[in-house]
Amino acid sequence: MFFSQQNSKLIAMENNEQKLLNQLATKIKKRRNELNISQEKLTHKCNFDRTYISLLERAKRNPSYLSLVKLCIDLEIELIELLQEEK
């Protein structure tokens, strides 16, 4: 019984984390498209590995705080706007 409850909590937490990553991914891609810049150009501006933006936009990576700061600078967006959870 205990294992079942813990497992359910873990699954719920993972689902919530994935939801947040998906929201972040959508916001990054939307803002990049609003600025009309390619993933490649953003990669160069942020000095990231060439595949990193693609991974972020597909919610396959959980970026560090410093990566988010770099992204915000080059996407010309406030960090709070990028991180604010959608209702």
Secondary structure, 3 states (H helix, E strand, C coil): CHHHHHHHHHHHHHHHHHHHHHHHHHHHHHHHHHCCCCHHHHHHHHCCCCCHHHHHHCCCCCCCHHHHHHHHHHHCCCHHHHHCCCC
